[in-house]
Amino acid sequence: MKKLFFTICFMTLLISLPAYTAVIKMKDEMSFQRYNANKNMQIKPNITPDDIPVDYDEFIEYIQERAKKVDKMPMSIIQQNSSMSTIDDVSYISNQKKEKSTFEKIYESAINRLKNIEQESPQDRINTPALISEEIKQQETAQTQQDTYKKQNDINVINVTLPTGKTILAPAKEHIPYLSSKIEILPNGMIHITETVNLIANGQKLKYGLNKALPKYSISRDGIKNTIIPYLNSVRINGTEVPHYIKDDGDLYLITPKDQFKLASGVYTYEFDYMLDRKLWYYKDRNEFYWDVTGSFWNLAISQAIATIRLPVDIKPLGQNMLIGYIPNLLTDKYSTIIQNLKTNALGFTATRPLLAGEGMHILVSIPKKGFIEPDFNKKFEWFIEDYGDIIFSLIGLLTITIAYIISWRYINSNASPIKIDFPKTPAMLRVLAFGKFDKICFASFLLDLFRRNIIDLKAQDEETITLIKKTDNLARLNKYERKAFYQILKAKETSININRYNAVKLKRAYKFIEKDTINRLKRLSLKLNFGYILFSCAMLFFSEAAIALLNINPITTIGLLISSTITLAFYIWILRHHFEHRWINRIAKVFALFMIVFCFFIMNRYIHAISTLIILVIIWNIFSYTSLFTKRNGLIKNNIHDAIQFGNYLKNNAQAIIIGGEFRIQQANIYALDASSQYSRTDKIVQDYRLDLMPIVLKLL
């Protein structure tokens, strides 16, 4: 309900729109379920739980007797179009790698020893671990069992007490001697699972304890993909509750400790208690539950794996099936599986052989619809948000930003309220605004502005030479680019310089710095004008990502990843849009930027849908594009352009007033930058400040 609450709040604030999502096939689950699509499954004879031995040696004897009563699955029932193939146990083993693993050798040795015991006399059996009397003291029994087993098999063994209270011998290697999964299917479709795992650890694979993997998705027979919703109740280790949490790990959920700790060597009993929503499939004629008991995840051998499924009271399963092995080569013959009808509403599943690392124990139960509550509208809506919420929220963010741009653009073009902002109005900047380009006149007006500030003086020597005289060493009023331009013309210890064709290169170097300074001023002006739109767009992007994160099982981790990925994407999209002067640097930068964008895309796609990731990428690109459009001459900056043009007309039309009012020296640089110099001629009133006639010499040198 928490996700549903945040969803309603977010969709009340914004506009909810439908979305489309792609369905990705999940081969492992689908191959198993298709296998049973047309199978008429039969319930096997009743066996009570007390009939099942727990001691490993007794368990082997029990399996050999039980296996004689289990029929092998006929090959005719297998669909030809299925992606799964069932093979005999002999051919399956022959297809494995020639060199047997340690656990294969251990359990093969155990089976052979069991056959030898049958041929021994009663006297010979006295020291056999499976037949030692329970009256013997436990300490002596354990030592005798270990010594005998090690002598016969040359393998170190230890005593392991199972949850049932019985003690068995187990190899002193990292593995799982016993795994029991109790599954309860509730009337509302929730699945309650209590899993007990006996564990032998020696600090190798299990250095930091045992993590439990859960599937993130479930796929129906019709190819519909659902996101499973897990709820963790508790995790106990040797009876002590240890804080764990569920972590999103791509296509899996991981039940992992909140605080990492090292697991000392020893024997442990893990108890995982959790619930799953959306794991029960509702069909027209029946319901269906599928589960991989071992998860096909642990890199550990499992000696004995059993599972029980309990349905609501008086609900009898319609059919059941069980397979073990590696997908797609799953086994379901008398050598591999046993299914017991424990009660009217309960089933037991047992793997009759040890499972090697990564092998799965797959169970499927068909259930009548009677006794189950069909999902109502609220439940289906919650599931819909779970599946498509990230797409919806990212799409809402994109549409909101786009609509805001359209409204803003219309508002700009309407001139209803001119957008203006104060900025340093240098002569070069005014000319760029008025005429849309930086040229030689912009640089010449910079020299006239230095004259206005009383930093330099300009004197004519002849028709091709101007003497530039430094009047002060205090350049604090100039920014860094202006100072660099000044020092390109006049060195720090120089007091004057003749500007002519011999020093033209100095003017050209200074020209580059003033050009860069003017462009940066224009960008800062555009940024100030666009700040409101950029802030709104970034806020909407953040809110969309926050809403997406709230749908995830780890909101804080997800929002952190989304924000960091978004910043990274924005940086490399800027590089992709930016043009570098050097051709090879430009190409290398573009290729690297594309690589990083694709990399970030796949990182984000591990936590959210690919369509959502693509929409976020489009949002970032649009923010850059809209910002660029707003800086066009017909965008937000057009009011400043209008002011610059109007100011130029004022200088042209009020020449006499400016001269008489003594403003000529102050406005001389602006007069030249805005092409109003033709209205001003040298007169006695302004002769001391008049330098407009020297600028043609500067233009020739550039």
N, C-alpha and C positions, 0 to 999 in steps of 0.2 A: 504493500500500500504506500510505502514511502516513495517509490518510483512513480506511482500513479499520482500522488499528491504534487510532487514537483512537476510532473507533466501537465497537470491541470493549471497550476500557477503559471507556468511558462506559456502555455497556449492561450490563457486568458489575457496575458500581456501582449501577445503577438497574434498572428493569424495562422491558424492551423490549415495545412494543405496536404493533399494526398501525395504519396511518394511511391516509387517503384523500386524494388530491390531484386538483385539477381539471386538465384538459388544455386548453391554450389553442391555438387554431389559428394557424398561422404561414402567412399567405396566400402570401408570395412563394415559398417553397420548395415548398409543396403545389401551388400552381398549376402550377409547372413539372413536378413529378413526375406529377401527374394527366394532364398533357398526353401523357405517354409510356406511360400505363398499358396500353394495348392495341396499341401500335405494334410492328410487326415490323421492327426496325431492321437495316439492312444495313451491312456493312463495305465501305468504299470502296476503290478500287484502291491498290496499294502505291506509295509514294513515299519514297525514302530521304531522311534529313535533309539530305544534301549537296545535294539538288536544290532546296532552299528558299533563295532569295537573301535576304541580310540588308540590302543597300543599299536605301534606301527606293524610289528610282526603279526599280531592277530588280525590287523586290518588287511594285510596281504593275503592271509589264508581266507578271510571272509570274501575278499574280492574274487579270488580264484573260484570259490564255490558259487558266488553270485553271478560271475561272468558266464557260467554255463547256461544260465536261464535267460540271458539277454540276446535277443535276435539282432543280427547285423542288418543295418539299413539297406534295403534294396536299391540298386543303382538306378532303377527305372523311374524313381520318383524325382530325380534331379532334373531341373529345367536346363535345357541345352543352352539357353541364353543367359544363364546365371554366370556371374563373375567368380563363383566359388566352385571348387572341385573337391569331391570327397574321395579319399584314397585309402587303401588298406594300410593297416599299421606296419606291415612288413615293408611295403614299397615306400611308405612315408619315411621310415627310419633309414632305408637305403639311399634315399634322396638327400639326407642330411650330410654334413661334412664327414669325411672319412675318419678324422681324428676325433675321438669321443671326448666330451668335456669331462671335467672332474665329477660333476654331479651325475652324469650318465654312468660313469664307472662305479660311483658309490651305490647307486640304486640297482644297477645290474648285478653288482656283487651281492647286494642284499637279497635279491630274488633267487640267485643261484644258491645262496646259503640256505634259504628257506626250502628249496628242493632237496638239498643234502640232508636237512634235518628229518625229512619224512623217511629217509632210508636208514637213519640211525636207530640204535636200540634205546630203550628207555634209560639205561644207565648212561649212555652217551649224551642224553639230552639234559642231564642234570644241570650242566653249566651253560645251557643255551639261554640267552637273555629272555626270550619270549616265554620260557617255561619255568623260570625260577619261582619258587614259592613266595607268596606275599608275606608269609610269617617270618622270613629272614629279615634281619635288621636292614633298614634302608641304606645305611652307610656301607655295610658289607656288600649288599646287593649292587649298589652303584659301582663300587670298585671292581667287583667280579665281572659285571656286564662290560665295563669299559675295557678291562684287560682281555676278556675273551674276544670281544668284537675287534679290538685292535690286533690281536694275534691272528685272527682269521682273515682280516681284511687289510691289515696294516694301515688303518685310518684312525686318526684321533677322533674320539666321540665324547659327548657330554650328555648328562641327563637333563631332560627338558620336561617340566611339569605343564601339561596342557590345561586349558581352562576347565576341562571336565574333572580335573583332580588327578588323573592318571599320569604316570611318569613314563617317558619313552626315551630310547637312545636316539641321538641325532648326530650327524657329522659335525665336527667342530669347525665348520666352514660357514662363512656368511651366507645364510639362506633363511627361508621361512619354513619351519617344520610343519606349521599348522595355520590354516586360514579358514575362518568361519564367518559367513555373511548371513545375517538374519534380515530379511526383507519383508516389510509389511506394506501392503497396498491399501491405502485408506479409501473410504467411500467417496471422498472429494477429489480423488486422483493423485493426491500427494503420496510420495514414496518415502517411507521411513526406513533407513538402513542403519543397522548396528553391526559393525565389522570388527572382529577380533583377530589380531595377527600376532602369532608367536614369532619371535625374531631372535636370531643369533647374530650378534655383531662382533666384529674384531677390528674396527677402526679402518677398514678399507673403503668399500663402497658406502657404508653407513657411517661415515665419519661424523656427520651432523644430524643423524637421526633419519627417520623414515618419513618421506612425503607421500601423501596420497593423491593420486591424479583422478580427476573426474572429467568426463567428456563435456565439452561446452555446447555441442549441438546434438540434436536427435533428428533422424530422418525417417519419414514414414514410408510405407510401401509405394505410395504414389509419388515419392520424390520430394515431398514437402519438408523443408528444413526449419526446425524450431530451435530457439535458444533455450537451453535448460537453465532453470533458476535454482541454485543451491542455497541451502541454509545450514550452517554448522551449529550443532548443539554443544558438542564437547569432544575433547580428545584426552584420553587417559593413558598414561604410561606407567605400567606396574601399579595400577590402581590410583595413581595421583593425577589429578587434572592438570594439564599443562596448556597454557594459552596458545592457541593456534588461530589462524585466520585463512580465509579463502583468497587466493591470489589468481588474477587473470593472467594466463600464460599462453596467449595466442589461441589455439584451438582446444586448449585444456584449461581446467581450473586445478589449482594445486592447493591442497590443505597443507600448510607449512607453519612452523613455529613463528610466533611473533618476535621472540628473541632467540637468535641463533645460539646453540650450545653444542658442545662436543659430546658425542655419545661414547661413553667408555665401553670397552669390550665386555660382553656378558650376554645374558638371556633376558629379553624384554617381552612384555605383552602390551601391544598397542590396542586401544579400543577407540574406533572412530564412530561417532554418532552424528548423523547428518540426515537432512531431508532434501528431496528433489521435487521440483514442480515442473510440469510439462514433459515428464518422462513417460506418461501413459498416453497411448494413442487411442483416439475415439473413432471407430469406424461405424458404418451403418448397421452391421449385423453383430459386431462384437467390439470389445476393447482388447488392447494388446500391450504387453510389457516386454521390453528387451533389455538385457543388461549383461555387460562383460564383468564378471565377478572380480577377476584379478586385474582388470584394466589394461592388460597387455602392455604395461608400462614399467614395472619394476625389473631391474636388471639382476634378478635374484631367482633362484630355483625355489619352487614351492613343493614340499613333500606331500602334503595332503591338503586339498581344498574342498570344502563343502559349502553349500548354500541352502537356505530354506526360504520359501516364499509363503506368506500367510495372507489370505484374502479376507474380506469382511465375512462376518458370520453367515453361515448357510450359503455361501457362494462357492460353487464347485467349478474348477477350471474346465474349459472346453478342450484344451489340449496343451501339450508342452513339448519342448525339445531342448536338447543340450548338445553342444559341440565344443571341442577343445583343440588347441593347436595354433598354428600360425595362419593368418589369412593370406591367400584363399584356400590353403590346404588344411581344412578342418576335419576332425574325426568325430564320428558318432556311432562307433561300433561297440561290440561287447568288451573290447580291450580298453576302452577309453572312458565310458560314461555309465552312470547309473542314475535313474530317476525313481524316487519312491513317493508313493501317495501316503503321506504321514497321517493326515486327517481329511475330512471332507473338504476343508478349505485350506489345506496346507500341502505343500510339495517339498521334497528334499532332493537335492542334486549333489552328486559326488563324482569327482574325478578319480578314476581307478588307477591312475598312474601319476607319478610326480610330474609337475609342469616345469619345463625348463625356462630360462630367462626370456621374458617377453611373450611367452605363450599365454593365450587367453582362454578363459572358461566362459563360454557364451550360453546364456539361457534365454528362452523365449516361451512366454505363457499367453495363451489366448483365454480371454475372460468374458463371461456373458455381460451384457449391458445392464441387466437387472442388478440392483443394489448399488449402483454408482450414480453420483450426481453429475449431470452434464454441466459443463462450464456455462455460466450465465453471461450477460452482456458485459458487466463490469470486469469479469475475469478475462473474457476475450479481448476487451479493450486494453487491459493491462498487458496481455501477451502481445497485442499488436504494437504497443509502444515499445515493448522489449525488443521486438524484431526490427521495427522500422523507425523507432524514436530518434536515433542518431541522424538518419536521413532527413526526417521531418524537421528537426531543429536546425540542422545545417542549411536546409533549403529555406526555412523561414528567415534565417540570418541573411542569406543571399538575396532573397526577395526584398527584405526590409532595406538593405543597403542600396539595392537598385532603385526601389521606389523613392528613397530619400534623395538619391542623385537626380532622378527625373524631376522631383518637386523643386529641388534647389536650382536646377538648370532653368526651369521655367521662371522661377522667382528672379534669377539673374537677368534673364532676357526681358522681363516685364519692366525693369527699372522702377519698380514700386518703391523700393527703399535702397538707394545706392549704397553699396558696401565699400567703405573707405577705411583706411588704416594709415596711421602716421609712420613715416620711414625717412631715413636720411636722404634728402633729395640732392644728390650730387649732380653736377652738370652732365656727366657721362650717363648717369642713371636716367635723367630726364630725357636725354636724346634717345636712349634705347626704348623708353616707353613711347615716345612720340613717333619714332620712325621704325622701330622694330629691329634695330641692328646696332652692333658696335662697330664703329669705323674710326678713321683717322681724326675726324673732328672731335670725337669723344676724348681722344688722348690730348689733343690740343687744348680742349676746354679744361682738362686736368691741370695743365701748366698755368692757364689763366686763373684757375682756382687757387693754386699755390701762391700766385702773385697776390690774390685777394687776401689770403691769410697772412701775408707779409713774411712768407718763408723764403721767397726768391724775388729777384727783379730781373726783367728782360730788357736788354738794350740792343738796338740794331747797329751792327758794324758796317755792313754793306748789304747788297741785294741778296747775298747767299749765306750770310753769317749772322747769327744772333749770339750775344754773350749772355750766359745765364749766371747770375751772381747770387751766392748764398747769403742770406741776411740774418739767419739764426741757426743755432745748432739744436734748438729745442723742437723735436719732431714728435712730441707726445700726442699731439692732436691728430696725427696720421695713423691709420691702421697699418697692420703688418705688410699688406700688399703695396700700399702707397709708399711706405718707407723703403721697401725693396726697390720699387720703381725709382724713387728719388736717388738711392745709392747706386743704381745702375747708370744714372746720368752724372752724378757728382759724388766722388768718393768722400769719405768722412773727413779727410784732412784737406780737401780741396775747397777753395773759396769761390772759384768761378771756372767756367768752361765755355769755349766757343762751340756753338752748335752749328755744324756745317756738314758737308758730305764726308769729312774724315771721321766724324764722330756719330755718323748716322746709325751705326750698329748699336750704340748705347741707347738711342731713342727707341729702336726696334725691340730691344730687350725690355725696356721699361714699358713699352706698349703692351707686351704680353701680361705683365703683372696687373696693369690697370684693367685689361680686358677680363682677367680672371676675377678681379675684385668686383667689377660691375656685374658679372654673371652670378657671382655668389650673393650679391645684394638682391638681385632679381629673384633668386631662389628663396632667400629668406623672406622676401616680401610675399612670394607665392605660398610659402609654408604658413606664414601668419594668416593669410587670407583663407587657406585651406584647413587651418587647425581645427575649426569646429567640425567640418565634415570628416576629417581623418579621425578625430577623437570619437565621433559618433560611430563611424564604421568599425573602428577597433573595439569599441565597447560592445557593439552588436556581435562581432565575431567572438569576443570573450564570453558573452552571455550564451551564445549558441554552444560553444565548447564546454562551458560549465554545465549546461543542461544535458549535454551528451555524457559528460563525466558522471553526473548523478545517476544515469541509467546503468553505469558500469558497477561491477561488484567492488572495485577499489577506486572510489571517486577521486581521492587526493592524488594517488599515483597517476591516474588517467589525466586529470587536469594539468598536472605538472608536465607530463609527456606531451600533451597537446599544445600547451603554451610554448614549451621549448622548441617543439617541432615547427610551430607556426613562425616563431622568430627566425629560426634557421631557414625556413622556406622563403620568408620575406627577404632575407639578406641575399639569398642566391637568385631569387627572382629579380631583385634590383641589379645584381651583376649581369643577369641575362639581358636585361633591358638597357644596361649602360654600355656605351661605346668607348672602348679604350683606343687611344691613338695608335699604339703599336699593333700592327696587324696580327703577329703571332701571339702576343699577349692577349689580344682580344679573342682569338680562336681558342686558346688554351683555357681562358677564363670561362668562356661559354660552354665548352665541353665539360669542364669540371663542375660548373653550376648545374648543368643538366643531370650529371651523375648524382650529385648531392640531393637534388630535388626528387629523383626517382628513389634514392635511398630513404629519404624522409617519408616518402609516400608509403613504402613497404613497412617501415617502422610503425607508422600510424595505423596502417591497415591491420596490424596484429591486434589492435584494441578496438577499432571501430570499423564500420562497413567501408568497402572500397568506394562506394558511391559517395558516402559522407566525406571521405578523405579527398576525393576529387572535387567536391563542392567547396570544401575549405580552401583548396588550391585555387579554385576559380575566384573565390572571395578575395584572397590576397592579391591575385592578379588584377581584379577589378578595382581594388582600392588604389593600386598604382596607376591604372589606366584612367580612372575618374579624376585622380589628383592631377595627372598630366593634362587632361582635358580642361580642368578648371583653370589651369595656368595659361591656357591659350589666350590670345589677345581679345577674343570675344567671350572669355570666361570671367572669373571673379576679378581679374586685373583690369578689365576694360574701363572701370570708373577711374582708375589711376592713370590710364592712358588718356582718357578724356581730359583729366585735370592737366596733364603735361601739355597736351595740344592747346588747351585754353590758355595756359600760362605763356606759351610761345606767342599766341595771338595778342595777349596783353602786352608783351614786350615790344611787339611790332607796332601796335596801335598807340602806345603811350610813350614813345621815345622822348618827346620833348619834356613831358612831365618827369620822367626818370632822370633826365639830364639836369633839369632845373632843381629837382629835389635832392640832388647829390647822391643818388642811388646807383650811379653808373658803375663805380668801382665794385660795388657789392654784386651787381647783376651782370657784369661783363662776361663772365664765364658762361652763364646761362644764356645770355644774348647770342654768344657764338654757337653754343651747343644746339639751340633751337632755331637756327638760321634766321635770326633777326638782326644780324650785324649790318645788313644793307640800309637799315633805318638810322644807323648811328655813324656819323662822320666826325672826323677830328675837329674839335672846336676849342677855343680858348678855355671854355668852361671845364672841359674834361681832358685837355691835352696832357696833364701830368699822369693821368691814369690810363690813357688810351694805349692798348697793346693789340687791338684787333688786326692792325695792319701787318703785324709780325707773323701771324699764324700761317699765311700761305707758305712761308719759308719752311715751317715745321712740317706742313703737309707734303712738301716736295721730298723732304728727307726720309719720310716714312714709306 
